[in-house]
Amino acid sequence: MSVAFKEWAVVCDALGDGRQSILLRKGGIAEGRDGFAFHYRDFFLFPTWFHEQIAKTTLPEGSSIPGEPGEEIEIRFAAVLEWTRLVSNFESLAALREFHILHDSVISERFHHDDRQGLHIAMVRVFRLEPPRRIPNDKKFGGCRSWIELPDLDDCTLVSVISDEEHGRRRARILEILGAA
């Protein structure tokens, strides 16, 4: 696995501590003519930073943003994609609130962006890397794109961030919500 999914640092943390179980994506500016897709089954989570992250989430005001990188970036989590779906029913997205930390306004903004209404939803199983890996911060990781190539990250153990039972419960509930749409 040498590919990573770029995501807000606070969302990476929410995935990594079990508060979030899904990824919601419209697509980045550099996704190309075909638009966004979850191209990979296994990937690392690559944290990104901007100062308004907390305000765009349901996290309490005053929550801290994970430390911004200096010369190195710490990769702490990996994900396995279980399934993905394009959701074009806004009410279904609203019903998924308990499974992510994004503010309703962010979901609405992403959903209604451009003439193709909808969001890509991915059910992921998240794992903590033990030990976390540090890689040099490189300009090639920048830009508005969802996927980036990383140097090989070898010799780390992957530990699930939630139990099999809890993951199964969440998966069943999310599929129930989306199936009712």
C-alpha positions in Angstrom: 0.0 0.0 0.0 1.7 3.2 -1.1 -1.3 5.4 -1.8 -3.0 7.9 0.6 -6.3 9.6 0.7 -6.0 13.3 1.6 -8.5 14.3 4.3 -8.8 17.1 6.9 -6.6 16.4 9.9 -9.6 16.6 12.3 -11.5 14.0 10.2 -8.4 11.7 10.2 -8.4 12.0 14.0 -12.2 11.3 14.1 -11.7 8.2 11.9 -8.7 7.1 14.0 -10.4 7.3 17.3 -13.6 5.7 16.1 -15.9 8.7 16.1 -16.3 8.5 12.3 -17.0 5.5 10.1 -17.5 6.9 6.6 -15.8 9.2 4.1 -17.9 11.8 2.3 -16.4 13.3 -0.9 -17.5 15.3 -3.8 -14.1 15.6 -5.5 -11.1 17.9 -5.6 -10.4 20.5 -8.3 -7.7 18.3 -9.8 -9.9 15.1 -10.1 -10.0 15.4 -13.8 -12.9 15.1 -16.3 -14.2 11.8 -14.9 -14.6 13.3 -11.4 -13.9 11.7 -8.1 -13.9 8.0 -7.3 -12.6 5.8 -4.6 -10.0 4.1 -6.7 -8.3 2.0 -4.0 -9.4 -0.6 -1.6 -6.5 -0.1 0.9 -5.0 3.3 1.6 -3.4 5.5 4.2 -5.1 8.6 5.6 -3.0 11.7 4.8 -3.9 14.6 7.1 -4.4 18.1 5.6 -4.6 21.4 7.5 -6.5 24.7 7.3 -7.5 26.8 10.2 -11.3 26.8 9.7 -11.5 23.0 10.1 -13.1 23.1 13.6 -15.9 25.5 12.5 -16.8 23.2 9.6 -17.4 20.2 12.0 -19.6 19.3 14.9 -16.6 19.4 17.2 -17.0 21.7 20.2 -15.8 25.2 19.7 -12.3 25.5 21.1 -11.3 22.0 20.0 -7.8 21.8 18.9 -6.6 21.1 15.4 -3.9 18.3 15.3 -0.4 19.9 15.0 0.6 21.1 11.6 3.5 19.4 10.0 7.0 20.8 9.8 9.6 19.0 7.8 7.8 15.6 8.4 4.2 14.4 8.3 3.0 11.7 10.6 0.9 9.0 9.0 -1.1 7.3 11.8 -4.0 5.6 10.2 -4.9 3.3 7.3 -8.3 2.4 5.9 -9.9 -0.5 4.1 -12.7 0.4 1.7 -15.7 -1.9 2.2 -18.1 -0.3 -0.2 -18.9 3.0 -1.8 -22.0 4.6 -3.1 -23.0 7.9 -4.8 -25.9 9.3 -2.7 -28.1 11.7 -4.5 -30.8 11.9 -1.8 -30.0 14.7 0.6 -32.3 13.4 3.3 -30.3 10.2 3.4 -27.1 12.2 3.9 -28.7 14.1 6.7 -29.7 10.8 8.4 -26.0 9.8 8.5 -25.0 12.5 11.0 -24.0 10.1 13.8 -21.4 8.5 11.5 -19.2 11.6 10.7 -18.2 15.0 12.2 -18.9 17.3 9.3 -21.2 20.2 9.9 -24.6 20.1 8.0 -23.6 23.2 6.1 -20.5 21.4 4.7 -22.5 18.4 3.6 -25.0 20.7 1.9 -22.3 22.7 0.2 -20.6 19.6 -1.1 -23.9 18.0 -2.1 -25.0 21.0 -4.1 -21.6 21.9 -5.6 -21.8 21.9 -9.4 -24.6 20.5 -11.5 -24.2 16.9 -10.4 -25.9 16.8 -7.0 -24.8 14.1 -4.6 -21.9 12.8 -2.5 -19.7 9.8 -2.7 -20.0 7.8 0.6 -17.4 5.2 1.5 -17.7 2.8 4.4 -14.2 2.2 5.7 -12.6 0.1 8.4 -9.9 2.2 10.0 -6.7 0.9 11.5 -4.0 2.6 13.7 -0.4 2.1 12.5 1.8 0.9 15.3 4.2 2.5 15.3 3.1 5.6 13.3 5.3 6.5 10.4 6.9 9.8 9.6 7.7 10.8 6.1 9.4 14.0 4.7 6.9 16.7 4.0 7.1 17.3 0.2 5.6 19.8 -2.1 4.3 17.0 -4.3 1.7 16.2 -1.6 0.0 19.6 -2.1 -2.8 20.6 -4.4 -6.5 20.0 -4.6 -6.5 16.2 -5.3 -7.8 13.3 -3.2 -5.1 10.7 -3.9 -1.3 10.9 -3.5 1.5 8.4 -3.7 3.6 7.9 -0.6 7.0 6.2 -0.1 6.6 2.6 1.0 5.6 2.3 4.7 6.8 -1.0 5.9 7.0 -2.9 9.2 4.0 -1.5 11.0 1.2 -3.4 12.7 -2.4 -2.4 11.9 -4.8 -2.3 14.9 -8.5 -1.8 14.3 -9.8 1.3 16.0 -13.2 -0.2 16.9 -14.4 -3.7 17.6 -15.7 -6.1 15.0 -19.1 -5.9 16.7 -19.3 -2.1 16.7 -18.1 -1.9 13.1 -20.8 -4.4 12.1 -23.5 -2.5 13.9 -22.5 0.7 12.2 -22.2 -0.9 8.7 -25.7 -2.4 9.1 -27.2 0.9 10.3 -25.6 2.9 7.5 -26.8 0.4 4.9 -30.3 0.5 6.4 -30.4 4.4 6.1 -29.1 4.3 2.5 -31.4 1.4 1.5 -34.4 3.3 2.7 -33.7 6.1 0.3 
